Amino acid sequence: MGKKLLAAGQLADALSHYHAAIEGDPTNYMSYFRRATVYLATGKSKAALPDLAKVIELKPDFTAARLQRGNVFLKQGKLDEAHIDYEAVLRAQPNNEEARAQLSLIEPLIRDIQEARNLITASNFGPAVELLSKAVEACPWDSSLREMRAETYEKLGEGMKAVSDYKVVAKLTNDNTEVYLKTSRLYYLYGEEDNSLEQIRECLKLDPDHKACAEHYKKVKKLKGIFDMVRSLIDQQRYDDCVSKAQQALQTESAVHSFVYRAKSHVCTCYSKGKKINEAIDACNEVLSMNENDIEALIGRAEAHINNERFEEAVNDYRKAHQADQNNQEVQQGLNKAEKLLKQSQKRNYYKILGVRRTATKAEITKAYRRLAVKWHPDKYSGEDKKRAEKMFIDIAAAKEVLSDPEKRAKFDAGEDPLDPEAQQHQHQHGNPFAQGFNPFGGGGGGGHTFKFHFN
């Protein structure tokens, strides 16, 4: 029954069956051997060893158990014990090829491990890792070899490879708080606060009073909370608060490059989205000095250049971002917008006509319009060039129409002139932006409406 369950892959049921069989007949060596086989199939090599020892005690000439135990010892890195078992098998079965092949691995492994230690002492870490990797391949359940290789990877600056080894060590050993602490610190150095927090919590589960783990936990948890809040503030479009929170992250952690880089990137993005032009350009420049191809920083600086009406610089930044990531839709859309704005800037610029910045509020636009309308109204203009006054007044009125209407202003900010007859042929006639009824002088194609100004 147990063999059928084992063959069917029903390992838990097979294990229960052999538990009962051993309880019913504790002298049946085959029950112990088969239970050991189930333990090994489920990755529980430590549990298998007592059963294999019991088999050898009950039936010393059962070489299959010795061979199996030798293999377990070899994988665990217990090379002396493995050597003894393989020799015992060969004394009973001189032609056992598996035992002979496994035995032949042991002496070279002992030499390689010792040579790796010597290389580590000499700070020759690359060759040491190569030797340790050969040893780990032969002894995958030896936690000491994996920990040694992890520490060597750290020396080489290959932290994530070290993490992979440390995580295996944590599974192979019980109550290893130091390995969880090491893993958490490595994740932290790579800017992975979520993984760092997960590992340090494992340490505190094993030892709630572990001082170093508790201190690291508080540090990681605080920083994670700050970055989570930064992301939330960006979603809420609270850009001033976002800048303050990102700067708090820099104060909390100023030494780990990954976190410093991310915090400065957030400062760049939030200044840009908050339309703080000079601050955004400075912050994004700082990020780009750390990574010249940072997409978000290039976007942030490009948008700041747009708000500063430096469209050529914006196009250059978007083009560079596009070269770095040609599949980024946000970059493609931004590049299209910047190119339209550059082309538009060579035509009529409503912001320049009113003398306001692209970030101007509606109140600032109305104030500028009133001031200029008084100056250039043909009936009030005191200069000689009435034609110029008339043209200026038309432009001022057009600027007011576009920039005071949120929908039209959004189109203009996206690089499309809502009063451009080429772009808006279905809305305007004969190139006259006031042909649909807006004509400050009345008459003409606007249906003869009279447009009057009242100045307080």
Secondary structure, DSSP 8 states (H G I E B T S, - for coil): -HHHHHHTT-HHHHHHHHHHHHHH-TT-HHHHHHHHHHHHHTT-HHHHHHHHHHHHHH-TT-HHHHHHHHHHHHHTT-HHHHHHHHHHHHHH-TT-HHHHHHHHHHHHHHHHHHHHHHHHHTT-HHHHHHHHHHHHHH-TT-HHHHHHHHHHHHHTT-HHHHHHHHHHHHHHSSS-HHHHHHHHHHHHHTT-HHHHHHHHHHHHHH-TT-HHHHHHHHHHHHHHHHHHHHHHHHHTT-HHHHHHHHHHHHHH-SS-HHHHHHHHHHHHHHHHHTT-HHHHHHHHHHHHHH-TT-HHHHHHHHHHHHHTT-HHHHHHHHHHHHHH-TT-HHHHHHHHHHHHHHHHHTS--HHHHHT--TT--HHHHHHHHHHHHHHH-TTT--SS-HHHHHHHHHHHHHHHHHHHSHHHHHHHHTT--TT-TTT-TTT-BTTBTTTTS--TT--GGG-S--------
